[in-house]
């Protein structure tokens, strides 16, 4: 999931270009999307989501194993907490 958000971030300019072309043709959905996606809030949320989802994916992969070791789960939860606290500190939330 984190990789898909990172792909949106990498292709953000192209995405806005395509949506703006549709908006110029009068597509109301494209007009609304363009208004929302050009705000700084969405850019910040995409970056935050990419960071959080990357950390969550690591724990998710640990939990999906057939031979789950609770010591690894505990370590994964601590790493997730550490990563999220780091994200909060870094982004000044």
N, C-alpha and C positions, 0 to 999 in steps of 0.2 A: 504494500500500500504506500509506503514512504517513497518508493521508486516512482510510482505513478504521479505523485504530487511533485516530485523533483522533475519529472518529464514536463509537467505543465509549466513549472518555473523556467526550465530551459527553453521552452517553445512559447513563452508568454507573448513576445512581440508578434510572432506569426499568428497566434490565436487572436490577438487584438486586431490585427490587420484583416483577417477573414471576417471577424464579427463586424468590424467597421464597414466593410464592403456591403455586407447584408443590411446593416443599419442605413446606409446611404440609399438603398433600394426601398426603404420604408418598412422593413420587417420589424414589427413592434417588439418581438422577443429579442432580436439582436440589439435594438435600441436600448432596452432595459438592461441587458447583459453588459453592453458597452459602458453604460453609466455606472454600473456597480463595479465592473472589473478595472476601471480606470481610477478608482479611488485607492488611496494608500492603504486603507484598511484591508482590502483583499490581498494585496501584495504581502503585507505583514502576516496575514493569516496563512497564506500558502507556505511561507517560510517557517512559521511556527509549526504548522501541521507536518511539514516534512521532517523537522527535528523530532517531534514527539512520536510520529509514526515509525521512524527508524528505530527509536528506542523500544517501542512496544512490539515491533516485529521480532526483535531478538528474543524477548521473553515468550512470545507466541510460538516461535519455532521450538523453544525448549519444552513448552507444554504439549506440543503435538507429537513428541517422540513416543514410541511404544513402550520404552523402558524409562519412564520419567523418574529421575532421582530427586527427592525433595531437597537435598542439599543444593543441587543445581538450580531448582526453582527458587529457593531462598536467596541464593546468590543473584539470580536473575532479577528478582524483585528489588533487592538492594541496589543493583546497578541501574534499574529503571528509575527508582526514586532519586538516585544520585544524578542521573541524566536529566530528569525533569526539574530538579532543584537547580541544576546548572543552567538549564534553558531559562527558567524563571529569573535567575540572577542575571544572566547575560542580557536578557531582553528587558530588564527592569520592571517586571510585573509586580 
